[in-house]
Amino acid sequence: MNMIVPNIAPNAVHATPTGATRPQVRIVIVGHVDHGKSTLVGRLLHETGSLPDGKLEMLKAVSARRGMPFEWSFLLDALQTERDQGITIDTTQIRFRTRSRDVVLIDAPGHAEFLRNMITGASQADAAVLIIDALEGVRDQTRRHGYLLHLLGIKQVAVVVNKMDRVDFSEERFNAIRDEISAHLTGLGVVPTAVIPISARDGDGVAEHTARIGWYGGPTVVEALDALEPARPLDELALRLPVQAIYKFDDRRIVAGRIESGGLSAGDEIVIMPAGKIANIRSVEGWPAPLSGPHGAGRSVGITLDRELFLERGDVIAHVGAAPRDTRRIRARIFWLHETPLAAGASILLRLGNKETRATVVAIEKAVDPGELSSAETKAIARNHVGEIDISLAQPLAADPYADNPRTGRLVIEVQGRIAGGGLVLSVDAGQRAVPVDIVPVESALRPDERSARYRHNGAVIWLTGLPGSGKSTLARALERKLFSSGGSPILLDGDTLRAGLNGDLGFSTADRAENIRRLAEVATHLARNGHVAIVAAVSPSRDDRAAARRIADSAFREIYVATPAEVCESRDPKGHYAKARAGVLHGFTGIGNDYQPPETVELTLDTSARSVSDAADEIEQMLIKTGILFDELTDLAANI
Amino acid sequence: MQLGMDHLDALEAQSIYIFREAFARLKKLALLWSLGKDSNVMIWLARKAFFGHVPFPALHVDTGKKFPEMYAFRDRYGKEWDLDLRVEPCPPIDAVDPTLPPAARSAARKTEGLKTALTKYGFDGLIAGIRRDEEATRAKERVFSPRGTEGGWDVRDQPPEFWDQFNASPPSGAHLRIHPILQWTEADIWAYTKRENIPIIPLYLARDGKRYRSLGDSDITFPVTSNAASIDDILVELDGTKIPERAGRALDHETEDAFERLRVAGYL
């Protein structure tokens, strides 16, 4: 049975003269290279009568002129370069109609080198067709594409087993492949809507059941396409309106953006995240005339508010009581496309909705090649591989877990101005304590940029670690004086000083030391968030404790290892502690007990036995300029002329 | 497509989103106004995106060989729509690659005119009204498409683009092409033109059994046989035709790869 309606324009029209519309589904065809994607597309266009007049004849003539047998895939290989190489290098979009659907078919390349193009194509699809060569069976790119469909959030997948003519239309062979791929996809949480035996070249199973696949009782490819559903409605989810821009072309101050989910009307009470400011929508603007509501997901709108609030591109507008989380920390499952593997510690640019922020990869887990059957986990995510990462953000943003909202729960990563990866938000605030509901933090009246404009620096936690007597306090004081002299706002937090007060209840057990460091880090981070440079001088011997401090302070953390040799420290003994410890009257003293764990990676290492205090302070200053804490006057000047 | 939105609403919303992303992320934009049906829809969408304003120049790269009706349209609506119109003349034919076939060579003048305008004004983003359904190589385009410093398109090394996250950082000296109506079809353009009552050049409507489906230079653009005297007629006609839109554009058919060569060199 052929379910195709007679067709139609070269690129079928879906705005009809009567203005009536039919459901449109966007379908991507993926699979291993040479398993027959382009052939299937060419055959589908022919079977649905979607080819422009003369196109088939023209391509047959071109093939004859080149002395090559005609292939259905030539229809898509419109580019010279493709014909030369014989592989599809980019996505191509083709439109045709089935009985009840307008189909936009996206042909995506199977060659591993072009995975970025496969993702570009597949990300626009509501559903996918995964193609497998009956002779070759499931291959690495088959598995990889299956995994990526899951990461791209595509739940409807129809599988076609192609080139059945090459295996004499063997039912046994088909069943073996069907079972293998079904198990793989099901393991990823994707249940195939159909598994169909076909020969794209000869036409069996594409639009018609033929005698050669008489043993198969399921749908043809066209029937399977006809059964796929358009993307699920986003109207039913909570309102998410990411702010694209604020316009003041005339006397109106219009907040512009696209409603990603939910809906809004004039008069709604809204909250602007991550800052949590509340306002009412005064009007929904439009041109040529203002619009009357309500407005649902997918609309690009412009609203005015009933009060003048500071808000900026990247903020997210939601309804009060149903707002996204504000976070500086995200856990995500991502795919990676850049040639340089993504490793822990990497500095990246993250885009989530319209928000852009610098970020640091704090940890990487479960990095694997999704093409392999059972792949070993690696420390970094290589090109075309996937993994889970913890990201610490330089600026807070509003986000949802993907499971709650597919539009505000996905992100991309940019390297050197180019998209290098993307993925789904698994959770926000991973590894951080949730604030109890009855605690309502009060926001400062000042914005960070107001403070940094005055101080000429961003907030930071400068963490000096090293043996007693290594010179931490001396360096900290020199740095404090230096920053203050140039108009900054440094604040010294000395470990011993705080032990006299805030931490007076703590001893020197492992647990007490950890708590001591946590409190220091929390206080320092609070200062940093308010624009000050907190200089912490603390032995902090435990690597784990310092790692915890880094997690608390996030991207504001700058660790400096004061690596003065132990014998020099002991000979200095400024507080007389080494002498007491040697005499056995001071217990739990770090310095002679070998319990100091030197850092492995820090922003700066200094040996005060080999340089003057002012040299060392200069070097710290340079590091702070390079890592974006202190404003470099020259760059700053250049940016403003 | 969501509740209460039809197909044209969805296309409009997506195009507005693209316009606003381009305006937010690039410093010096221009909209390429060819005076044809597609770029008129683009200007309409820009006015929707920016609430009645077009906050960047409209650049007309002028071969000097357009139809008189097109110049009349430009002069009238340039004023009526309050556009910051910049007209850039093209160099003489001798300045263009002599190995191209005649019509392609003539059209390549536009590429040279475009390069001159880029140098003169220092645009980092050009908004162009190409559509995926027009021509096979255009189907491969990204919405934000980086160009080399010479304006060239490297089809083999296009960055990934997904989830409406666009690559908007051209290397210094290069520029971006932005394609807000890439997803639209010819029928969408006409249906939207009708719905929004956007003015058109009368050459698109049939007179004496002929009309233009696509407008280029008057010496290399030919009318098709048609009795479609209104936009409604055009939509009915498109629903039954198998003749490609650019069939009347000589430059597409001279050699198998002429169009692709033009695009790699910076043609739209």
Interface residues (C-beta under 8 A of the other chain):
Chain A: I8 A9 P10 N11 A12 V13 H14 A15 T16 P17 G19 T21 Q24 L51 P52 D53 V62 L76 A78 L79 Q80 T81 I89 D90 T91 T92 Q93 I94 R95 R116 N117 I119 T120 S123 Q124 L152 P230 A231 P233 L234 D235 Q244 A245 Y247 F249 D250 R252 I254 A256 G257 R258 G263 E285 G286 W287 P288 G296 A297 G298 R299 S300 G302 R313 L337 R351 N354 R410 V412 E414 G417 R418 I419 G422
Chain B: M1 Q2 L3 G4 M5 D6 H7 L8 D9 A10 E12 A13 Q14 I16 Y17 R20 E21 F23 A24 R47 K48 A49 F50 F51 G52 H53 P55 R132 D133 A136 T137 A139 K140 R142 V155 R156 Q158 P159 P160 E161 F162 W163 Q165 N167 S169 P171 T185 E186 A187 D188 W190 A191 Y192 R195 D232 L235 V236 L238 D239 G240 T241 K242 I243 P244 E245 E256 D257 E260
